[in-house]
C-alpha cells in the first residue's frame, strides 16, 4: 500500500519534470486509483471491483506512471472524449455510496441530458421533496462522480451559477463545453 505521504513526496519531486499526458494506478484494498492529466487539470478516478466509485478534480497535474486497470482506463478514455466534445453520455458501471437521499438525488442528476440544465428546485420537485432545495444542493456538492453524474448541469432558479464543489470556474468550463453561453454568474 502506498501512503499519502509517499504520494505527496513523489509528486513534489516530479513537478520539476515535463508535464504531459500520463496514467497512474495505485492498488489499495480492492480499489484502483488512476490519475491522469486533462485539459481541465489532473483527474483521479477510483474503482472498486467492477464499479467506478469516485472521480476527483485535482487541479494540479501529478505524474506517477503505472498500468491502469481496465475500468479506470475506460473511465479515462470516456472522460477525455467528453472533455474534447466527442462524447455526450457516459457508459460506465458505478456504485453510489451515500445516504438514501443523496443516492436519490444523484440518480436523478444522472438523468439530466447533455446540454440541458435543471435548477436545484427542479431537482427537489422531481424527487418529490419540494422543500429540500438546500439538501439537494448539499447532495450535489457531495457527488462522488462528477461528469458521469452531471451535477454541473444544476443551477440556481434564477439561472445563476451557484454551487459546484470543484469551483464555479470549473462549472463554467463544463457548461461552455456543452454549448451554454456563460456570462459572469448566470448563463444564457
Residue pairs with C-beta under 8 A, 6 or more apart in sequence:
1 27
1 28
1 29
2 26
2 28
7 26
7 64
10 64
11 60
11 62
11 63
11 64
14 62
14 63
14 64
15 60
17 63
19 37
19 61
19 63
20 37
21 36
21 37
22 35
22 36
22 37
22 63
22 64
22 65
23 34
23 35
23 36
23 65
23 66
23 67
23 68
23 73
23 76
24 33
24 34
24 35
24 36
24 62
24 63
24 64
24 65
24 66
24 68
25 32
25 33
25 34
25 66
25 67
25 68
25 69
25 72
26 32
26 33
26 64
26 66
30 48
30 49
31 46
31 47
31 48
31 53
32 46
32 47
32 48
32 68
32 69
32 71
32 72
33 44
33 45
33 46
33 72
34 44
34 45
34 46
34 68
34 69
34 72
34 73
34 75
34 76
35 42
35 43
35 44
35 58
35 62
35 64
36 42
36 43
36 76
36 80
37 43
37 61
37 63
38 79
38 80
38 83
39 83
39 84
40 57
40 83
40 170
40 173
41 57
41 58
41 59
41 60
41 61
42 57
42 58
42 59
42 60
42 61
42 62
43 55
43 56
43 57
43 58
43 76
43 79
44 54
44 55
44 56
44 58
45 52
45 54
45 55
45 56
45 72
45 75
45 76
45 79
46 52
46 53
46 54
46 55
46 56
47 53
47 69
47 71
47 72
47 75
48 95
50 71
50 93
51 71
51 93
51 94
51 95
52 71
52 72
52 75
52 92
52 93
52 94
52 95
52 145
52 148
53 94
53 95
53 97
53 144
53 145
54 144
54 145
55 75
55 79
55 144
55 145
55 146
55 147
55 148
57 146
57 166
57 170
68 76
71 92
71 93
74 92
75 92
78 87
78 90
78 91
78 92
79 147
81 87
82 88
82 90
82 147
82 177
83 177
85 177
88 113
88 114
88 115
89 113
89 114
90 147
90 148
92 148
94 145
94 148
96 102
96 103
96 106
96 107
96 144
96 145
97 144
98 106
98 139
98 142
98 144
101 129
101 132
101 135
101 139
102 139
102 142
104 127
105 123
105 127
105 135
105 136
105 139
105 140
106 139
106 143
106 144
106 145
106 149
106 151
108 123
108 126
108 127
109 123
109 140
109 143
109 149
109 150
109 151
109 153
109 154
110 148
110 149
110 150
112 118
112 150
112 153
112 154
114 150
114 178
115 178
115 179
115 180
116 153
117 153
117 154
117 155
117 175
117 180
117 187
118 126
118 153
118 154
118 155
119 154
119 155
119 156
119 157
120 133
120 134
120 136
120 137
120 140
120 154
120 155
120 156
120 157
120 162
120 163
121 130
121 133
121 157
123 136
123 140
123 154
124 130
124 131
124 132
124 133
124 135
124 136
127 136
129 135
129 136
136 154
137 162
137 163
140 151
140 154
140 163
141 151
141 163
141 164
141 165
142 165
143 149
143 151
143 165
146 152
146 165
146 166
147 174
151 164
151 165
152 164
152 170
152 171
152 174
152 175
153 175
153 178
154 163
155 161
155 162
155 187
156 162
158 186
159 186
159 187
159 188
160 185
160 186
161 168
161 171
161 172
161 175
161 182
161 185
161 186
161 187
162 168
162 185
164 170
164 171
168 185
172 182
175 182
175 187
176 182
180 187
180 188
181 187
181 188
182 188
